[in-house]
């Protein structure tokens, strides 16, 4: 069953155990304008099971239309839950303004999630227990709501959602995520001021800190199941939410959260279809709600702390990949292996022996490397073949020898390199690809670093032209078995557009004006500057 994108009400993906929807099943429904603490009223649909109740409730808060859950209301009711679906502030039929986006769900001046949970438990049909359910934007709303600590919020099920809007949605590596934000905000007709506000804050300043759930993870006191995907736009968010809350959360959440990582993105790609990738039974959304809303936590010990899918060559019947694994924590134990770049464009385990080795290319912001797949929303996504862009003069492609054994890479992947530029600021990008025997170069991970943010996301620091800097690109995380006969490649460049807005090389933030400069960027690979990728290798 395919997910619905972009960022829509994609609950079908989270409940794949349901084979047939039965929207005709009878349930009571009413529309209520629920008052918030400032008097603004939010349009809310209430679906009740047949019978007398009272019942626990499942809450969905969405910017896409509260009636989008009607297809699953019957199934929710059959399982003995009331379903409450609400339009975000300023969206649908709700009053108020949807600006700044997501902020009204949080722990600040407006606390719409808190107020809605506490309104639910005052209704005669409520038994006093509320679970939050959200995939994508509705999941983000729950990540914002949990730190406000509604007294009657018992648990949450959150899928493919960010844990920090700045670093995972707006400015990954300091570079503006152009296609993601511009397309999402404009296609869903959000208040134009949202994009203006995001543009006005290119650094991780007080504006972002005030709406960053990671900074208040210790406040969260409800167990949450986090569902993510290796090609998702918010892979890092799903993992970070689990890690921070499960370890730093208050008593109700600490040690009681769970993480599930699937081999998909925000919508599936058909380029690689991984066998055995069905949603694991232990991650079933109904099981999660039953454990907490009906059984007071009994059964939680039967759900592994981490369930993750190890990807592999779909056509290789002997691969140890393409299966689900469990773990007690994340990241799983792994050996960090450095694989070095060499001037002959090879990847080797041995560091370079050259004293002055380096490779350079010219980066023109007006002719950026086009995006082909990866962790995207509205443009090509998932494991796409990168060969059409790997031959460009502004791409440095480093390739390993053919693997003679199976190698598992599971965990966070980073690129450490030394570089210089003729510009006061520029971007550096990196892609990790699994190269198949037939030549397909399938993207696994990619990342970016705006060089002016090399030391901090809170402020920019210009580059001194010609000076060599030590830099790091976070490629986020994956789990992949590289098959015998395959190779790995790393593509280094300075653009990946429109996934990331091209750096104009002028020292000004991108999008400020139309002025650009062509930069000569140099990557160093020698005894003093051993540029490499750091791979977490897992042995069993």
VEXFI-961573 format. One record per residue (C-alpha): x, y, z. Coordinates in nm, 3 decimals, decimal comma. Layout:
! VEXFI-961573
+---------+---------+---------+
!      c1 !      c2 !      c3 !
+---------+---------+---------+
!       X !       Y !       Z !
...
+---------+---------+---------+
//
This chain:
! VEXFI-961573
+---------+---------+---------+
!      c1 !      c2 !      c3 !
+---------+---------+---------+
!   0,000 !   0,000 !   0,000 !
!   0,164 !   0,321 !  -0,113 !
!   0,197 !   0,631 !   0,094 !
!   0,023 !   0,948 !  -0,009 !
!   0,244 !   1,253 !  -0,062 !
!   0,319 !   1,533 !  -0,029 !
!   0,283 !   1,560 !   0,345 !
!  -0,085 !   1,469 !   0,325 !
!  -0,293 !   1,269 !   0,563 !
!  -0,089 !   0,954 !   0,506 !
!  -0,217 !   0,739 !   0,788 !
!  -0,271 !   0,447 !   0,551 !
!   0,107 !   0,398 !   0,547 !
!   0,123 !   0,371 !   0,925 !
!  -0,151 !   0,113 !   0,953 !
!  -0,062 !  -0,130 !   0,678 !
!  -0,207 !  -0,413 !   0,884 !
!  -0,551 !  -0,290 !   0,776 !
!  -0,629 !  -0,446 !   0,441 !
!  -0,969 !  -0,296 !   0,372 !
!  -1,114 !   0,035 !   0,493 !
!  -1,478 !   0,040 !   0,596 !
!  -1,586 !   0,403 !   0,604 !
!  -1,950 !   0,298 !   0,588 !
!  -1,932 !   0,151 !   0,937 !
!  -2,173 !   0,350 !   1,153 !
!  -2,029 !   0,604 !   1,396 !
!  -2,159 !   0,918 !   1,558 !
!  -2,002 !   1,239 !   1,431 !
!  -2,024 !   1,603 !   1,524 !
!  -1,839 !   1,919 !   1,434 !
!  -1,728 !   2,135 !   1,725 !
!  -1,550 !   2,470 !   1,739 !
!  -1,312 !   2,406 !   2,027 !
!  -1,199 !   2,721 !   2,213 !
!  -0,828 !   2,779 !   2,278 !
!  -0,686 !   2,980 !   2,570 !
!  -0,685 !   3,302 !   2,367 !
!  -1,046 !   3,260 !   2,251 !
!  -0,966 !   3,139 !   1,899 !
!  -1,183 !   2,841 !   1,805 !
!  -1,055 !   2,543 !   1,607 !
!  -1,276 !   2,331 !   1,382 !
!  -1,286 !   1,978 !   1,518 !
!  -1,454 !   1,657 !   1,404 !
!  -1,553 !   1,402 !   1,668 !
!  -1,619 !   1,040 !   1,565 !
!  -1,754 !   0,806 !   1,832 !
!  -1,791 !   0,428 !   1,838 !
!  -2,135 !   0,276 !   1,875 !
!  -2,240 !   0,204 !   2,231 !
!  -2,237 !   0,402 !   2,551 !
!  -1,868 !   0,457 !   2,623 !
!  -1,674 !   0,619 !   2,773 !
!  -1,377 !   0,565 !   2,544 !
!  -1,013 !   0,664 !   2,511 !
!  -0,959 !   0,913 !   2,229 !
!  -0,710 !   0,936 !   1,946 !
!  -0,627 !   1,294 !   1,845 !
!  -0,512 !   1,406 !   1,500 !
!  -0,416 !   1,768 !   1,437 !
!  -0,368 !   1,850 !   1,070 !
!  -0,315 !   2,139 !   0,826 !
!  -0,465 !   1,936 !   0,538 !
!  -0,832 !   1,919 !   0,632 !
!  -0,973 !   1,750 !   0,938 !
!  -1,217 !   1,540 !   0,733 !
!  -0,930 !   1,358 !   0,565 !
!  -0,946 !   1,092 !   0,837 !
!  -1,302 !   0,986 !   0,753 !
!  -1,178 !   0,679 !   0,567 !
!  -1,031 !   0,535 !   0,887 !
!  -1,289 !   0,661 !   1,138 !
!  -1,482 !   0,335 !   1,119 !
!  -1,175 !   0,122 !   1,187 !
!  -1,078 !   0,345 !   1,481 !
!  -1,428 !   0,312 !   1,623 !
!  -1,433 !  -0,065 !   1,579 !
!  -1,124 !  -0,084 !   1,793 !
!  -1,295 !   0,103 !   2,074 !
!  -1,153 !   0,451 !   2,029 !
!  -1,307 !   0,790 !   1,974 !
!  -1,137 !   0,982 !   1,694 !
!  -1,088 !   1,358 !   1,716 !
!  -0,954 !   1,537 !   1,409 !
!  -0,879 !   1,908 !   1,412 !
!  -0,778 !   2,175 !   1,160 !
!  -0,465 !   2,365 !   1,253 !
!  -0,512 !   2,723 !   1,365 !
!  -0,576 !   2,935 !   1,057 !
!  -0,636 !   2,630 !   0,837 !
!  -0,958 !   2,479 !   0,703 !
!  -1,248 !   2,608 !   0,908 !
!  -1,041 !   2,701 !   1,213 !
!  -1,009 !   3,060 !   1,326 !
!  -0,681 !   3,245 !   1,371 !
!  -0,375 !   3,256 !   1,147 !
!  -0,135 !   2,981 !   1,040 !
!   0,168 !   3,196 !   1,112 !
!   0,430 !   3,110 !   1,222 !
!   0,365 !   2,755 !   1,100 !
!   0,359 !   2,488 !   1,374 !
!   0,431 !   2,736 !   1,654 !
!   0,074 !   2,739 !   1,788 !
!   0,098 !   2,364 !   1,861 !
!   0,392 !   2,412 !   2,096 !
!   0,473 !   2,523 !   2,447 !
!   0,476 !   2,900 !   2,395 !
!   0,207 !   3,168 !   2,390 !
!  -0,036 !   2,941 !   2,205 !
!  -0,068 !   2,579 !   2,314 !
!  -0,339 !   2,443 !   2,090 !
!  -0,240 !   2,081 !   2,139 !
!  -0,251 !   2,112 !   2,516 !
!  -0,585 !   2,292 !   2,510 !
!  -0,740 !   2,038 !   2,274 !
!  -0,629 !   1,737 !   2,480 !
!  -0,773 !   1,890 !   2,795 !
!  -1,097 !   1,979 !   2,614 !
!  -1,136 !   1,616 !   2,505 !
!  -1,122 !   1,475 !   2,857 !
!  -1,397 !   1,709 !   2,971 !
!  -1,643 !   1,552 !   2,727 !
!  -1,893 !   1,303 !   2,866 !
!  -1,783 !   1,035 !   2,619 !
!  -1,416 !   1,051 !   2,727 !
!  -1,260 !   0,811 !   2,976 !
!  -0,982 !   1,061 !   3,047 !
!  -0,713 !   0,913 !   2,820 !
!  -0,587 !   1,067 !   2,493 !
!  -0,334 !   0,933 !   2,246 !
!  -0,181 !   1,149 !   1,975 !
!  -0,147 !   1,013 !   1,620 !
!   0,031 !   1,197 !   1,344 !
!   0,219 !   1,117 !   1,026 !
!   0,427 !   1,397 !   0,869 !
!   0,288 !   1,744 !   0,950 !
!   0,037 !   1,600 !   1,203 !
!   0,332 !   1,419 !   1,358 !
!   0,527 !   1,744 !   1,379 !
!   0,229 !   1,893 !   1,563 !
!   0,263 !   1,616 !   1,823 !
!   0,638 !   1,670 !   1,857 !
!   0,552 !   2,033 !   1,934 !
!   0,266 !   1,942 !   2,169 !
!   0,441 !   1,684 !   2,388 !
!   0,675 !   1,934 !   2,562 !
!   0,370 !   2,134 !   2,677 !
!   0,281 !   1,828 !   2,891 !
!  -0,099 !   1,803 !   2,866 !
!  -0,197 !   1,613 !   3,185 !
!  -0,421 !   1,367 !   3,000 !
!  -0,199 !   1,293 !   2,700 !
!  -0,104 !   0,929 !   2,755 !
!   0,104 !   0,839 !   2,447 !
!   0,185 !   0,938 !   2,089 !
!   0,252 !   0,763 !   1,757 !
!   0,461 !   0,995 !   1,538 !
!   0,568 !   0,919 !   1,182 !
!   0,820 !   1,091 !   0,952 !
!   0,841 !   1,420 !   1,142 !
!   1,123 !   1,660 !   1,222 !
!   1,259 !   1,710 !   1,572 !
!   1,420 !   2,044 !   1,481 !
!   1,276 !   2,258 !   1,204 !
!   1,591 !   2,460 !   1,147 !
!   1,840 !   2,179 !   1,089 !
!   1,609 !   1,919 !   0,932 !
!   1,353 !   2,119 !   0,739 !
!   1,469 !   2,474 !   0,677 !
!   1,849 !   2,494 !   0,671 !
!   2,014 !   2,153 !   0,654 !
!   2,386 !   2,206 !   0,698 !
!   2,311 !   2,577 !   0,683 !
!   2,176 !   2,554 !   0,325 !
!   1,814 !   2,643 !   0,249 !
!   1,601 !   2,338 !   0,160 !
!   1,443 !   2,512 !  -0,131 !
!   1,219 !   2,253 !  -0,295 !
!   1,093 !   2,112 !   0,034 !
!   0,986 !   2,436 !   0,198 !
!   0,888 !   2,647 !  -0,100 !
!   0,684 !   2,372 !  -0,261 !
!   0,515 !   2,262 !   0,061 !
!   0,422 !   2,611 !   0,174 !
!   0,302 !   2,732 !  -0,166 !
!   0,124 !   2,416 !  -0,280 !
!  -0,067 !   2,398 !   0,047 !
!  -0,143 !   2,772 !   0,036 !
!   0,007 !   2,864 !   0,370 !
!   0,033 !   3,226 !   0,477 !
!   0,311 !   3,377 !   0,257 !
!   0,457 !   3,536 !   0,569 !
!   0,582 !   3,191 !   0,673 !
!   0,831 !   3,173 !   0,388 !
!   0,934 !   3,533 !   0,446 !
!   0,994 !   3,457 !   0,814 !
!   1,204 !   3,150 !   0,737 !
!   1,407 !   3,348 !   0,484 !
!   1,464 !   3,620 !   0,742 !
!   1,632 !   3,374 !   0,982 !
!   1,908 !   3,186 !   0,794 !
!   2,099 !   3,129 !   1,120 !
!   1,995 !   2,917 !   1,418 !
!   1,893 !   3,214 !   1,630 !
!   1,647 !   3,276 !   1,914 !
!   1,352 !   3,245 !   1,677 !
!   1,442 !   2,884 !   1,595 !
!   1,548 !   2,794 !   1,947 !
!   1,205 !   2,896 !   2,080 !
!   1,032 !   2,637 !   1,859 !
!   1,292 !   2,358 !   1,867 !
!   1,152 !   2,045 !   2,041 !
!   1,500 !   1,901 !   2,088 !
!   1,585 !   2,178 !   2,334 !
!   1,296 !   2,076 !   2,560 !
!   1,314 !   1,698 !   2,523 !
!   1,346 !   1,667 !   2,902 !
!   0,991 !   1,801 !   2,939 !
!   0,834 !   1,518 !   2,740 !
!   0,659 !   1,270 !   2,971 !
!   0,467 !   1,041 !   2,735 !
!   0,592 !   0,728 !   2,556 !
!   0,610 !   0,774 !   2,181 !
!   0,659 !   0,541 !   1,888 !
!   0,867 !   0,714 !   1,621 !
!   0,836 !   0,586 !   1,265 !
!   1,097 !   0,696 !   1,011 !
!   1,243 !   0,601 !   0,674 !
!   1,596 !   0,578 !   0,537 !
!   1,501 !   0,798 !   0,239 !
!   1,265 !   1,024 !   0,429 !
!   1,295 !   1,402 !   0,432 !
!   1,312 !   1,385 !   0,813 !
!   1,526 !   1,075 !   0,873 !
!   1,739 !   1,261 !   1,125 !
!   1,427 !   1,391 !   1,300 !
!   1,279 !   1,048 !   1,366 !
!   1,608 !   0,921 !   1,505 !
!   1,683 !   1,235 !   1,708 !
!   1,336 !   1,240 !   1,859 !
!   1,378 !   0,885 !   1,980 !
!   1,732 !   0,930 !   2,108 !
!   1,674 !   1,258 !   2,292 !
!   1,338 !   1,174 !   2,449 !
!   1,412 !   0,811 !   2,530 !
!   1,730 !   0,915 !   2,711 !
!   1,655 !   1,266 !   2,834 !
!   1,277 !   1,263 !   2,868 !
!   1,085 !   1,278 !   3,193 !
!   0,981 !   0,963 !   3,381 !
!   0,681 !   0,884 !   3,161 !
!   0,892 !   0,882 !   2,843 !
!   1,243 !   0,787 !   2,953 !
!   1,314 !   0,433 !   2,836 !
!   0,959 !   0,389 !   2,708 !
!   0,992 !   0,530 !   2,354 !
!   1,037 !   0,314 !   2,046 !
!   1,192 !   0,365 !   1,700 !
!   1,104 !   0,200 !   1,368 !
!   1,305 !   0,275 !   1,053 !
!   1,166 !   0,159 !   0,716 !
!   1,341 !   0,156 !   0,374 !
!   1,119 !   0,430 !   0,232 !
!   1,095 !   0,804 !   0,204 !
!   0,809 !   1,052 !   0,213 !
!   0,636 !   0,841 !  -0,049 !
!   0,790 !   0,539 !  -0,217 !
!   1,019 !   0,511 !  -0,515 !
!   0,984 !   0,222 !  -0,758 !
!   1,350 !   0,229 !  -0,862 !
!   1,444 !  -0,015 !  -0,587 !
!   1,168 !  -0,220 !  -0,425 !
!   1,308 !  -0,399 !  -0,121 !
!   1,159 !  -0,742 !  -0,044 !
!   1,038 !  -0,831 !   0,307 !
!   0,983 !  -0,465 !   0,390 !
!   0,629 !  -0,494 !   0,526 !
!   0,563 !  -0,294 !   0,840 !
!   0,667 !  -0,512 !   1,139 !
!   0,386 !  -0,638 !   1,360 !
!   0,556 !  -0,511 !   1,674 !
!   0,533 !  -0,157 !   1,534 !
!   0,159 !  -0,175 !   1,468 !
!  -0,016 !   0,148 !   1,556 !
!  -0,314 !  -0,028 !   1,712 !
!  -0,089 !  -0,239 !   1,931 !
!   0,083 !   0,078 !   2,051 !
!  -0,244 !   0,248 !   2,142 !
!  -0,380 !  -0,067 !   2,306 !
!  -0,070 !  -0,096 !   2,524 !
!  -0,099 !   0,256 !   2,659 !
!  -0,466 !   0,355 !   2,629 !
!  -0,621 !   0,022 !   2,731 !
!  -0,356 !  -0,174 !   2,920 !
!  -0,171 !   0,101 !   3,114 !
!   0,162 !   0,009 !   2,957 !
!   0,136 !  -0,368 !   2,992 !
!   0,304 !  -0,523 !   2,690 !
!   0,558 !  -0,247 !   2,627 !
!   0,845 !  -0,484 !   2,711 !
!   0,741 !  -0,702 !   2,418 !
!   0,807 !  -0,418 !   2,171 !
!   1,178 !  -0,387 !   2,080 !
!   1,333 !  -0,048 !   2,153 !
!   1,454 !  -0,021 !   1,792 !
!   1,333 !  -0,201 !   1,481 !
!   1,516 !  -0,120 !   1,160 !
!   1,516 !  -0,255 !   0,807 !
!   1,856 !  -0,339 !   0,660 !
!   1,842 !  -0,269 !   0,287 !
!   2,021 !  -0,480 !   0,027 !
!   2,032 !  -0,552 !  -0,345 !
!   1,669 !  -0,652 !  -0,419 !
!   1,787 !  -0,897 !  -0,687 !
!   2,047 !  -1,073 !  -0,471 !
!   1,890 !  -1,382 !  -0,310 !
!   2,199 !  -1,437 !  -0,093 !
!   2,223 !  -1,092 !   0,061 !
!   2,208 !  -1,082 !   0,441 !
!   2,018 !  -0,756 !   0,393 !
!   1,652 !  -0,698 !   0,310 !
!   1,538 !  -0,801 !   0,655 !
!   1,423 !  -0,649 !   0,981 !
!   1,651 !  -0,635 !   1,283 !
!   1,602 !  -0,522 !   1,641 !
!   1,829 !  -0,339 !   1,883 !
!   1,824 !  -0,208 !   2,238 !
!   1,939 !   0,141 !   2,142 !
!   2,052 !   0,365 !   1,860 !
!   2,300 !   0,379 !   1,705 !
!   2,371 !   0,007 !   1,703 !
!   2,727 !  -0,108 !   1,782 !
!   2,948 !  -0,050 !   1,480 !
!   3,312 !  -0,007 !   1,390 !
!   3,386 !   0,336 !   1,240 !
!   3,593 !   0,283 !   0,926 !
!   3,764 !   0,565 !   0,738 !
!   3,763 !   0,531 !   0,359 !
!   3,995 !   0,785 !   0,199 !
!   3,974 !   0,998 !  -0,116 !
!   4,268 !   0,979 !  -0,356 !
!   4,368 !   1,200 !  -0,646 !
!   4,318 !   0,913 !  -0,893 !
!   3,951 !   0,933 !  -0,784 !
!   3,963 !   0,604 !  -0,600 !
!   3,833 !   0,520 !  -0,254 !
!   4,081 !   0,324 !  -0,043 !
!   4,119 !   0,211 !   0,314 !
!   4,477 !   0,343 !   0,307 !
!   4,525 !   0,718 !   0,360 !
!   4,684 !   0,919 !   0,076 !
!   5,062 !   0,936 !   0,067 !
!   5,092 !   1,242 !  -0,157 !
!   5,229 !   1,555 !   0,008 !
!   5,037 !   1,806 !  -0,206 !
!   4,750 !   1,605 !  -0,351 !
!   4,428 !   1,790 !  -0,436 !
!   4,152 !   1,814 !  -0,696 !
!   3,966 !   2,130 !  -0,800 !
!   3,652 !   2,221 !  -0,993 !
!   3,462 !   2,535 !  -1,086 !
!   3,120 !   2,584 !  -0,932 !
!   2,879 !   2,816 !  -1,112 !
!   2,559 !   2,891 !  -0,914 !
!   2,378 !   2,957 !  -1,242 !
!   2,453 !   2,600 !  -1,357 !
!   2,407 !   2,385 !  -1,048 !
!   2,411 !   2,006 !  -1,033 !
!   2,045 !   1,901 !  -1,069 !
!   1,885 !   1,694 !  -0,796 !
!   1,815 !   1,330 !  -0,881 !
!   1,647 !   1,143 !  -0,600 !
!   1,734 !   1,130 !  -0,233 !
!   1,541 !   1,256 !   0,067 !
!   1,292 !   1,478 !  -0,115 !
!   0,922 !   1,556 !  -0,101 !
!   0,782 !   1,704 !  -0,422 !
!   1,069 !   1,631 !  -0,662 !
!   1,230 !   1,299 !  -0,759 !
!   1,285 !   1,094 !  -0,446 !
!   1,438 !   0,774 !  -0,319 !
!   1,719 !   0,561 !  -0,464 !
!   1,763 !   0,711 !  -0,810 !
!   2,050 !   0,639 !  -1,051 !
!   2,304 !   0,923 !  -1,033 !
!   2,497 !   0,851 !  -1,353 !
!   2,334 !   1,136 !  -1,550 !
!   2,497 !   1,393 !  -1,318 !
!   2,816 !   1,215 !  -1,212 !
!   3,005 !   1,298 !  -1,530 !
!   2,982 !   1,674 !  -1,487 !
!   3,304 !   1,876 !  -1,463 !
!   3,192 !   2,017 !  -1,128 !
!   3,151 !   1,673 !  -0,967 !
!   3,443 !   1,480 !  -0,815 !
!   3,354 !   1,110 !  -0,816 !
!   3,550 !   0,870 !  -0,599 !
!   3,486 !   0,497 !  -0,642 !
!   3,587 !   0,191 !  -0,442 !
!   3,714 !  -0,142 !  -0,575 !
!   3,456 !  -0,415 !  -0,630 !
!   3,346 !  -0,568 !  -0,300 !
!   3,446 !  -0,934 !  -0,259 !
!   3,225 !  -0,982 !   0,049 !
!   2,904 !  -0,850 !   0,199 !
!   2,952 !  -0,535 !   0,407 !
!   2,686 !  -0,382 !   0,630 !
!   2,673 !  -0,007 !   0,689 !
!   2,432 !   0,082 !   0,970 !
!   2,432 !   0,412 !   1,155 !
!   2,531 !   0,776 !   1,103 !
!   2,757 !   0,855 !   0,808 !
!   2,982 !   1,159 !   0,787 !
!   3,230 !   1,302 !   0,539 !
!   3,539 !   1,479 !   0,677 !
!   3,742 !   1,673 !   0,426 !
!   3,969 !   1,967 !   0,378 !
!   3,879 !   2,233 !   0,123 !
!   3,944 !   2,585 !   0,005 !
!   3,757 !   2,826 !  -0,221 !
!   3,819 !   3,143 !  -0,413 !
!   3,484 !   3,270 !  -0,277 !
!   3,402 !   3,416 !   0,067 !
!   3,134 !   3,150 !   0,102 !
!   3,031 !   2,841 !  -0,091 !
!   2,859 !   2,507 !  -0,038 !
!   3,001 !   2,157 !  -0,038 !
!   2,783 !   1,855 !  -0,108 !
!   2,844 !   1,482 !  -0,084 !
!   2,653 !   1,175 !  -0,201 !
!   2,705 !   0,814 !  -0,101 !
!   2,599 !   0,569 !  -0,375 !
!   2,573 !   0,192 !  -0,405 !
!   2,710 !   0,107 !  -0,751 !
!   2,549 !  -0,205 !  -0,897 !
!   2,730 !  -0,448 !  -1,130 !
!   2,529 !  -0,313 !  -1,424 !
!   2,661 !   0,037 !  -1,357 !
!   2,361 !   0,189 !  -1,180 !
!   2,480 !   0,435 !  -0,916 !
!   2,195 !   0,436 !  -0,666 !
!   2,194 !   0,715 !  -0,413 !
!   2,194 !   0,604 !  -0,050 !
!   2,256 !   0,930 !   0,136 !
!   2,347 !   1,289 !   0,061 !
!   2,421 !   1,603 !   0,258 !
!   2,541 !   1,960 !   0,238 !
!   2,746 !   2,212 !   0,431 !
!   2,739 !   2,586 !   0,383 !
!   3,104 !   2,670 !   0,447 !
!   3,024 !   2,988 !   0,638 !
!   2,847 !   2,764 !   0,892 !
!   3,144 !   2,533 !   0,934 !
!   3,191 !   2,624 !   1,302 !
!   2,836 !   2,706 !   1,406 !
!   2,481 !   2,721 !   1,280 !
!   2,418 !   3,019 !   1,506 !
!   2,640 !   3,254 !   1,308 !
!   2,823 !   3,275 !   0,978 !
!   3,196 !   3,315 !   0,935 !
!   3,333 !   3,412 !   0,591 !
!   3,601 !   3,203 !   0,430 !
!   3,940 !   3,352 !   0,357 !
!   3,996 !   3,283 !  -0,015 !
!   4,263 !   3,020 !  -0,065 !
!   4,276 !   2,915 !   0,300 !
!   4,232 !   2,545 !   0,372 !
!   3,952 !   2,455 !   0,616 !
!   3,862 !   2,130 !   0,786 !
!   3,494 !   2,062 !   0,716 !
!   3,231 !   1,799 !   0,797 !
!   2,917 !   1,698 !   0,607 !
!   2,652 !   1,505 !   0,796 !
!   2,489 !   1,256 !   0,557 !
!   2,243 !   1,144 !   0,830 !
!   2,195 !   0,768 !   0,876 !
!   2,123 !   0,449 !   0,683 !
!   2,126 !   0,071 !   0,707 !
!   2,252 !  -0,106 !   0,397 !
!   2,430 !  -0,427 !   0,304 !
!   2,659 !  -0,371 !   0,005 !
!   2,658 !  -0,693 !  -0,198 !
!   2,948 !  -0,879 !  -0,346 !
!   3,020 !  -0,741 !  -0,692 !
!   2,903 !  -0,391 !  -0,595 !
!   3,110 !  -0,081 !  -0,535 !
!   3,063 !   0,234 !  -0,330 !
!   3,110 !   0,584 !  -0,466 !
!   3,126 !   0,931 !  -0,314 !
!   3,035 !   1,229 !  -0,529 !
!   3,164 !   1,563 !  -0,400 !
!   3,044 !   1,890 !  -0,548 !
!   2,902 !   2,227 !  -0,443 !
!   2,537 !   2,208 !  -0,546 !
!   2,232 !   1,982 !  -0,552 !
!   1,948 !   2,194 !  -0,683 !
!   1,661 !   2,245 !  -0,617 !
!   1,700 !   2,018 !  -0,313 !
!   1,928 !   2,287 !  -0,173 !
!   1,924 !   2,645 !  -0,294 !
!   2,252 !   2,718 !  -0,473 !
!   2,502 !   2,926 !  -0,281 !
!   2,568 !   3,247 !  -0,480 !
!   2,934 !   3,246 !  -0,366 !
!   2,909 !   3,619 !  -0,284 !
!   2,905 !   3,585 !   0,093 !
!   2,540 !   3,689 !   0,112 !
!   2,263 !   3,445 !   0,207 !
!   2,110 !   3,267 !  -0,091 !
!   1,791 !   3,428 !  -0,217 !
!   1,904 !   3,777 !  -0,116 !
!   1,960 !   3,899 !  -0,472 !
!   2,044 !   3,770 !  -0,819 !
!   2,419 !   3,830 !  -0,799 !
!   2,644 !   3,525 !  -0,825 !
!   3,012 !   3,447 !  -0,868 !
!   3,188 !   3,145 !  -1,014 !
!   3,412 !   2,983 !  -0,752 !
!   3,704 !   2,748 !  -0,783 !
!   3,671 !   2,496 !  -0,503 !
!   3,952 !   2,260 !  -0,411 !
!   3,935 !   1,934 !  -0,214 !
!   4,263 !   1,824 !  -0,053 !
!   4,367 !   1,460 !  -0,016 !
!   4,722 !   1,426 !   0,107 !
!   4,927 !   1,336 !   0,412 !
!   4,826 !   1,658 !   0,593 !
!   4,466 !   1,659 !   0,472 !
!   4,338 !   1,298 !   0,455 !
!   3,982 !   1,361 !   0,333 !
!   3,756 !   1,062 !   0,391 !
!   3,411 !   0,924 !   0,457 !
!   3,343 !   0,763 !   0,795 !
!   3,132 !   0,448 !   0,760 !
!   2,977 !   0,258 !   1,054 !
!   3,050 !  -0,106 !   0,972 !
!   2,845 !  -0,370 !   1,152 !
!   2,964 !  -0,726 !   1,199 !
!   2,740 !  -1,009 !   1,316 !
+---------+---------+---------+
//
